Amino acid sequence: MKKEKVVITGGAGFIGSHLTEHFLSEGHQVVCVDNLLTGDTRNIENFKSHPQFEFVQHNVCDHIDIPGSVDSVLHFASPASPVDYLKFPIQTLKVGALGTHNALGFAKAKKATFLLASTSEVYGDPLIHPQKEDYWGNVNPIGPRGVYDEAKRFAEAITLAYQRTHKMDVKIVRIFNTYGPRMRLEDGRAIPNFISQALKREPLTTYGDGSQTRSFCYISDLVRGIVSLLNSVHHGPVNIGNPNEMTILELAKTIIKLTGSHSSVEFKPLPQDDPKVRQPDITRARKLLNWEPSVPLEKGLKDTIDYFKTVTASK
Ligand code: UDP
């Protein structure tokens, strides 16, 4: 196997750190670039002494300069939880726009393959269900989620413009809800919120009546999908997610059961523009990448709960 040098922006984040771990375990060299706005050095603590690993604290909205040859640039830098991008709206727009532009320019200069972390949010509050890659979406550009959705839609557009103009090798992964160890306990998303509330015996804050749906993919399945896409010849967007759809209320009850908690469910107002349904159509990933998720929800949740228990215990 050819040993490569991979640059991962957002490498200290949840998904970025799992990708870092994967590439190091395969013998590749990894440069992780992160400004630590929502990333955390604790996610990469275990790799710091690895001879093939380098951490560069840098905001990719500024020019990226890493000496030497680079084979792949994986652009994962961005706030990604609704709570985070509401807290950092301008940073979210900038990293999706300026950050993606810089990461593309950097990949072009290095003649590297470029992979963009896009999102199911490009489909907005979808009117087509499940979501296929050829659906253009239903996004409110001026709503609170617009800062993330439009930044990622711009990021996809500029990525394909670079591909068409400069004949670059690019890939776009549309990531659906993903969970697992190294999510931040306080990142505001449903799974970390529910697990930390269940572990503290607090009520699980279910927004709206909990009838909105999501489909949750375990991190190891996502990483496998991203790696297959990186090694494939396909430029266009590919959904990677788990089609196992459920209501948020069902998720809350599953987490109460798995933690053995006595927590109740508490209903809170639904945030504006919260998508009512979400489920990836993964026909394209199945066909092009021969990929599908394999980790059942209960198994993935148990491992995530164990992780959150150790993090809570060490606080
Ligand atoms: N949600 C909830 N309680 C929480 C956090 C989230 O009911 O404490 C809901 C949220 O309104 C949404 C779903 O869970 O309908 C998934 O939210 P998340 O923030 O995980 O990600 P999203 O899919 O909205 O990007």
Boltz pocket constraint, residues with backbone or C-beta under 6 A from the ligand:
constraints:
  - pocket:
      binder: B
      contacts: [[A, 80], [A, 81], [A, 82], [A, 83], [A, 177], [A, 188], [A, 189], [A, 190], [A, 191], [A, 193], [A, 194], [A, 205], [A, 206], [A, 207], [A, 208], [A, 212], [A, 213], [A, 214], [A, 248], [A, 270], [A, 271], [A, 274], [A, 275]]
      max_distance: 6.0
